[in-house]
Amino acid sequence: MAWPPLARPLGETLDVAGVGEAMLLLQATPPETVADASSMLVDVAGAELNMSAAVARLGGTAALLTRLGADSPGTRIRHAMSSLGIDTAMVTADDSRPTGLFLRETPPDGSRRVTYYRAGSAASAMDRSDAERLWTTPPRAVVLSGLTAALGTGPRELVTAIAEAAADHGTSVVVDVNLRQGFGDLDAVVAALGRVLPRTDLLVLGDDESEPVLGVTEPEAVFAAAREHGIGEVVLKGGPRGCWFQDDDGTPRHLPTRAVEVVDPVGAGDAFLGGYLAARLAGAPTGAAAELGSELAAGVIGAFGDTAGLPDPPAARAALAAAVQRGMRA
């Protein structure tokens, strides 16, 4: 696919589909831990779900390709997706496997602890046959991630199959590296991503993830290595250091973080990707897209919960329109 794709207003067709696992989240209110909490916040989460929520908030049409258990957590996730504006048509129920679950806590020392219960989950059983649901209504862009590849052999085969078929369906491939130490076979995940990179139109990764994937860490070297793989566009995230994006001529540009107060950093990277991708699909230049992604990320960082800090729909759509307008003035 040529990148960026032909700009058009969001919402006219299926803009983005994420491929991954949505889970039930039980979270202890900081600074309590799971061991001493008297109650827990119940929510839903997952990187691709969070990203899709950001796209939908900006006025885009977003879907999530996943499997859920035929259980109460699965029902809650479907309802939450609908309330967030995420299309559930690509979700299927598995009668023999449960919906994934994870626990999150922030102890008094300020650290963040996450415990996953994903082994044997419905999403972990996904395989290349799940791609058939994606191509029923091909999206303009599909988001694949290292988190999905870490679920097991079947999900890794699904990620590869989608990347191989995307161009035939007119779909751009977006890879969100999202490596997590201790979750899945890291070497197998990196190998799977390596097979997908030559077909990647937009690569988004953290500067703590570039070494295993591209073998380099400095922004200029990361962008150069990506070009050697044939990747169309790269955004390098640096957490509190902001991000680096490519100018029109491919030159790396730095954008400082927009975050003012850090309440809960989880979900910020997903919001950034949703904002950046939606802006690019709508016709915004890379700099304006990075600014919009950073604005959404800052909002999520400043609120408790993965999507609670997203702007309301009118404000979000106004911010997108401003980003596109900046491109028209350039």
VEXVEXRO-543371 format. One line per field, with one value per residue (C-alpha): residue number from 0; residue in one letter; chain; z, x, y. Coordinates in steps of 0.5 Angstrom, whole numbers, always signed. Each point is the difference from the previous one (the first is absolute). Layout:
kese <- c(NUM/...)
sedren <- c(a/...)
sepa <- c(A/...)
up <- c(Z/...)
east <- c(X/...)
north <- c(Y/...)
***
This chain:
kese <- c(0/1/2/3/4/5/6/7/8/9/10/11/12/13/14/15/16/17/18/19/20/21/22/23/24/25/26/27/28/29/30/31/32/33/34/35/36/37/38/39/40/41/42/43/44/45/46/47/48/49/50/51/52/53/54/55/56/57/58/59/60/61/62/63/64/65/66/67/68/69/70/71/72/73/74/75/76/77/78/79/80/81/82/83/84/85/86/87/88/89/90/91/92/93/94/95/96/97/98/99/100/101/102/103/104/105/106/107/108/109/110/111/112/113/114/115/116/117/118/119/120/121/122/123/124/125/126/127/128/129/130/131/132/133/134/135/136/137/138/139/140/141/142/143/144/145/146/147/148/149/150/151/152/153/154/155/156/157/158/159/160/161/162/163/164/165/166/167/168/169/170/171/172/173/174/175/176/177/178/179/180/181/182/183/184/185/186/187/188/189/190/191/192/193/194/195/196/197/198/199/200/201/202/203/204/205/206/207/208/209/210/211/212/213/214/215/216/217/218/219/220/221/222/223/224/225/226/227/228/229/230/231/232/233/234/235/236/237/238/239/240/241/242/243/244/245/246/247/248/249/250/251/252/253/254/255/256/257/258/259/260/261/262/263/264/265/266/267/268/269/270/271/272/273/274/275/276/277/278/279/280/281/282/283/284/285/286/287/288/289/290/291/292/293/294/295/296/297/298/299/300/301/302/303/304/305/306/307/308/309/310/311/312/313/314/315/316/317/318/319/320/321/322/323/324/325/326/327/328/329)
sedren <- c(m/a/w/p/p/l/a/r/p/l/g/e/t/l/d/v/a/g/v/g/e/a/m/l/l/l/q/a/t/p/p/e/t/v/a/d/a/s/s/m/l/v/d/v/a/g/a/e/l/n/m/s/a/a/v/a/r/l/g/g/t/a/a/l/l/t/r/l/g/a/d/s/p/g/t/r/i/r/h/a/m/s/s/l/g/i/d/t/a/m/v/t/a/d/d/s/r/p/t/g/l/f/l/r/e/t/p/p/d/g/s/r/r/v/t/y/y/r/a/g/s/a/a/s/a/m/d/r/s/d/a/e/r/l/w/t/t/p/p/r/a/v/v/l/s/g/l/t/a/a/l/g/t/g/p/r/e/l/v/t/a/i/a/e/a/a/a/d/h/g/t/s/v/v/v/d/v/n/l/r/q/g/f/g/d/l/d/a/v/v/a/a/l/g/r/v/l/p/r/t/d/l/l/v/l/g/d/d/e/s/e/p/v/l/g/v/t/e/p/e/a/v/f/a/a/a/r/e/h/g/i/g/e/v/v/l/k/g/g/p/r/g/c/w/f/q/d/d/d/g/t/p/r/h/l/p/t/r/a/v/e/v/v/d/p/v/g/a/g/d/a/f/l/g/g/y/l/a/a/r/l/a/g/a/p/t/g/a/a/a/e/l/g/s/e/l/a/a/g/v/i/g/a/f/g/d/t/a/g/l/p/d/p/p/a/a/r/a/a/l/a/a/a/v/q/r/g/m/r/a)
sepa <- c(A/A/A/A/A/A/A/A/A/A/A/A/A/A/A/A/A/A/A/A/A/A/A/A/A/A/A/A/A/A/A/A/A/A/A/A/A/A/A/A/A/A/A/A/A/A/A/A/A/A/A/A/A/A/A/A/A/A/A/A/A/A/A/A/A/A/A/A/A/A/A/A/A/A/A/A/A/A/A/A/A/A/A/A/A/A/A/A/A/A/A/A/A/A/A/A/A/A/A/A/A/A/A/A/A/A/A/A/A/A/A/A/A/A/A/A/A/A/A/A/A/A/A/A/A/A/A/A/A/A/A/A/A/A/A/A/A/A/A/A/A/A/A/A/A/A/A/A/A/A/A/A/A/A/A/A/A/A/A/A/A/A/A/A/A/A/A/A/A/A/A/A/A/A/A/A/A/A/A/A/A/A/A/A/A/A/A/A/A/A/A/A/A/A/A/A/A/A/A/A/A/A/A/A/A/A/A/A/A/A/A/A/A/A/A/A/A/A/A/A/A/A/A/A/A/A/A/A/A/A/A/A/A/A/A/A/A/A/A/A/A/A/A/A/A/A/A/A/A/A/A/A/A/A/A/A/A/A/A/A/A/A/A/A/A/A/A/A/A/A/A/A/A/A/A/A/A/A/A/A/A/A/A/A/A/A/A/A/A/A/A/A/A/A/A/A/A/A/A/A/A/A/A/A/A/A/A/A/A/A/A/A/A/A/A/A/A/A/A/A/A/A/A/A/A/A/A/A/A/A)
up <- c(+0/-1/+6/+2/-3/-3/+5/+1/+5/+6/+1/-8/+1/+5/+1/+5/+3/+6/+0/+7/+7/+4/+8/+6/+5/+7/+3/+7/+2/+1/+5/+2/-3/-2/+7/+4/-4/+2/-6/-8/-6/-5/-7/-7/-4/-5/-4/-7/+4/+3/-7/-3/+5/-2/-7/+1/+5/-6/-5/-3/-1/+4/+1/+4/-3/+6/+4/+7/+4/+0/+7/+5/-1/-8/+0/+4/-5/-5/+3/+2/-7/-3/+5/-2/-7/-3/-5/+3/-6/-1/+7/+1/+6/+2/+4/+3/+2/+5/-1/+2/+7/+3/+7/+0/+7/+2/+6/+5/-3/-7/-4/-4/+0/-5/+1/-7/+0/-8/+0/-4/-1/-6/-3/+1/-5/-6/-6/-8/-1/+4/-5/-4/+4/-1/-8/+0/+1/-1/+4/-3/+5/+5/+6/+2/+6/+4/+6/-5/-3/+8/+1/-4/-6/-3/+1/-3/-6/+0/+0/-6/-4/+1/-2/-6/-3/+2/-6/-5/+4/+0/+7/+3/+6/+6/+5/+7/+3/+7/+3/+8/+3/+4/-5/-5/-4/-1/-5/-4/+0/-3/-5/-2/+0/-4/-6/+0/+0/-8/-1/+6/-3/+7/+6/+7/+6/+6/+0/+5/-5/-6/+2/+0/-7/-4/+4/+1/+5/-2/-4/-6/+0/+1/-6/-4/+2/-2/-7/-1/+2/-5/+5/-2/+6/+7/+7/+6/+7/+6/+5/+5/-6/-5/-7/-6/-7/-7/-4/-7/-2/+4/+5/+8/+4/+7/+4/+7/+5/+1/+7/+6/+5/+0/+4/-4/-6/-2/-7/-2/-6/-2/+0/-4/-5/-1/-1/-5/-4/-1/-1/-6/-3/+0/-3/+5/-1/+5/+5/+1/+1/+5/+3/+1/+2/+5/+3/+0/+4/+5/+1/+2/+4/+4/+2/+4/-6/-7/-3/+5/-2/-7/-2/-1/-8/-2/+3/-3/-7/+1/+1/-6/-4/+2/-1/-7/-1/+2/-6/-5/+2/+0)
east <- c(+0/+2/+1/-4/-6/-5/-2/-8/-4/-1/-6/-2/+2/+4/+6/+4/+0/+4/+2/+1/-3/-5/+0/-4/+5/-1/+4/+2/-1/+7/+3/-3/+2/-4/+2/-3/-5/-7/-3/+2/-1/-3/+1/+2/+7/+5/+5/-4/-7/+3/+3/-7/-4/+5/-2/-7/+0/+3/-6/+3/-3/+4/+0/+3/+2/+0/-3/-4/-2/-8/+0/-1/+6/-1/-7/+3/+6/-5/-5/+6/+3/-7/+0/+7/-3/+4/-3/-1/-1/+7/-1/-2/-1/+3/-4/+6/+5/-1/+1/+7/+1/+5/+1/+4/+2/+5/+3/+2/+7/-3/+2/-6/-1/-4/-2/-3/-4/+0/+2/-5/-4/-5/+4/+7/-4/+0/+3/+0/-7/-2/+2/-6/-4/+5/-1/-7/+0/+7/+3/+4/+5/+1/+4/+5/+4/+5/-5/-4/+6/+1/-6/+2/+2/-7/+0/+7/-3/-6/+4/+5/-6/-4/+7/+1/-7/-1/+2/-5/-6/+3/+2/+6/+4/+1/+5/+0/+6/-3/+6/-2/+6/-2/-7/+1/+6/+4/+4/-6/-3/+6/+0/-7/+1/+6/-4/-6/+5/+1/-7/-1/-3/+1/+4/-1/+5/+3/+7/+1/-3/+4/+7/-3/-5/+5/+7/+1/-3/+2/-6/+4/+3/-7/-3/+5/+0/-8/+1/+5/-6/-4/-5/-4/+0/+3/-2/+5/-3/+4/-5/+1/+6/-6/+0/+4/-4/+3/-1/-2/+7/+1/+4/-1/-4/-1/-6/+0/-5/-7/-1/+0/-3/+2/-6/+0/+4/-3/-4/+4/+4/-7/-3/+6/+0/-8/+1/+6/-3/-7/+4/+4/-6/-4/+6/+4/+7/+5/+1/-7/-2/+6/-3/-7/+3/+4/-7/-4/+6/+1/-8/+0/+7/-4/-6/-1/-2/+2/-5/-3/+5/-2/-4/-7/-2/-1/+7/+3/-3/+2/+7/+0/-3/+6/+5/-2/-1/+7/+2/-4/+4/+7)
north <- c(+0/+7/+4/+4/-2/+5/+5/+0/+2/-5/-5/+0/-8/-4/+4/-5/-7/-2/-7/-3/-2/+4/-1/+1/+4/+0/+6/+2/+7/+3/+0/-7/-7/-6/-3/+6/+3/-1/+2/+0/+4/-4/+2/-3/+1/-2/+4/-1/+2/+6/+2/-1/+4/+6/-1/+0/+6/+4/-2/-6/-7/-5/-7/-6/-7/-4/-6/+0/-5/-2/+3/+6/+3/+0/+3/+6/+1/+0/+5/+4/+0/+2/+6/+2/+0/-6/-5/-7/-3/-4/-2/-8/-4/-6/-5/-4/+5/+6/+8/+2/+4/+4/+4/+6/+4/+6/-1/+5/+0/+3/-6/-4/-7/-4/-7/-4/-6/-1/-7/-4/+6/+1/+5/-5/-5/+5/-3/+2/-2/+7/+4/-2/+5/+5/+0/+0/+7/+2/+6/+6/-2/-6/+0/-6/+0/-4/-1/-4/-4/-2/-3/-7/-3/+1/+7/+1/-4/+5/+6/-3/-2/+7/+4/-5/+2/+7/+3/-4/+2/+8/+0/+3/-3/+3/-3/+2/-4/+0/-5/-2/-4/-6/-1/-5/-3/+7/-3/-3/+6/+4/-5/+1/+7/+0/-4/+5/+6/+0/+1/+5/+7/+3/-2/+3/-2/+2/+2/-6/-5/+2/-4/-7/+2/+4/-1/+8/+5/+7/+3/+2/-8/-2/+4/-3/-7/+0/+3/-6/-4/+3/+3/+7/+4/-1/+3/-1/+1/+2/+1/+6/+2/+1/-3/+0/+0/+1/+7/+0/-1/-6/+4/-2/+6/+0/+2/+0/-3/+4/-4/+5/-5/-7/-4/-6/-1/-7/+1/+6/-3/-3/+7/+3/-5/+0/+8/+0/-6/+4/+6/-3/-3/+7/+3/+3/+1/-4/+6/+2/-8/-1/+7/-3/-7/+3/+4/-6/-4/+6/+0/-7/+0/+6/-5/-7/-5/-2/+4/+5/+6/+0/+7/+0/-1/+7/+2/-6/+1/+8/-2/-5/+6/+4/-5/-1/+8/+1/-5/+4/+7/-4)
***
